[in-house]
Amino acid sequence: MRVSAQAQPNIALVKYWGKRDGGGNLPATGSLSVTLESLWTRMILQSSKHRKDSLTVNGVSAPEMLPRVSRCLDSVLGSNRERIHVVSDSNFPIEAGLASSASAFSALVIAANRLTGKNLSFSALSRFAGEASGSAARSMCGGFVELVADSDNVHIQQIADAEEWPLEVIVAITAEGKKPVGSGEAMIRSAKTSPFYSSWLNRQDHDLKLARTSILTRDFEALAFVSERNCLKMHSVMWSSRPPIVYWNSGTLDCLQTVRSLQAKGHGVFFTIDAGPQVKAICLPESRQAVHDALVATNGVIKAIRSKIGPPARLIL
Ligand code: 2P0
């Protein structure tokens, strides 16, 4: 039996940066993202006669990533399951701040559910994806997606789909290597050491409300304002952690200046940056070419990837 699924990474406009106390991998607050179209992870799951699961990532055996994948398979299928060979391929750099764990684990739960005919609900699968990687739950949906954090659980809801507000995203890659510290470890460090951490958490509901309203009213200026502010607040929490967590490089800063000069020329564009040095510029369709060309010409940019807003995690042939 062989099953394939594909999912796209998402980029957060209101960020997840902090886990809930009490173990597990529940986020401390809600978050809000857009799912990308042109970046993808494809997962092939195949029943195996071996005694252990196995994992190949982009053509190379990846035993160091296997425990997390096996745990996710256990959560979907139960621990008394057959062993599975997992093949994961992505068309973008992984572990580099481009949310590869979001596309990987959302595709994994969709494929695992099909492999054994479990037919679990969307909310159960989203929960399992989110337990494996907090941001993965958001890639279960396409378009503009909110992860709503209730007092005892989280759930996913789509705010608008890609057709309802067809914004575009240019991803400026400024380094392709693995990030210096993983997101999970970095979040825990921020919670323990940043003097700004509690005020960061306390203002998240406010930013979520602003972002949600700006999407529902298609207010690009308002979405730009809250997204840039939320991104800079998250990085302020990271920078004020001990030791500091600095994912940016000089290309990151140059990209921010490029976005500011595009804004000064009247283009509808704003930036966001995640746990890595890449800059994501979200723009109106009519500014796509100008934003792409300006970012490609920016010092430190290795390449710029264009994307529309994408679809949900799904089975593929
Ligand atoms: C986000 N990030 O909202 C934020 C912004 C990075 C910066 O979610 O520990 O790989 O697996 O739950 O989902 C990246 O963290 O973290 C992330 P875990 P994940 O997209």
Boltz pocket constraint, residues with backbone or C-beta under 6 A from the ligand:
constraints:
  - pocket:
      binder: B
      contacts: [[A, 10], [A, 11], [A, 12], [A, 14], [A, 15], [A, 16], [A, 17], [A, 25], [A, 31], [A, 99], [A, 101], [A, 102], [A, 130], [A, 131], [A, 132], [A, 133], [A, 134], [A, 135], [A, 136], [A, 183], [A, 184], [A, 185], [A, 273], [A, 274], [A, 275]]
      max_distance: 6.0
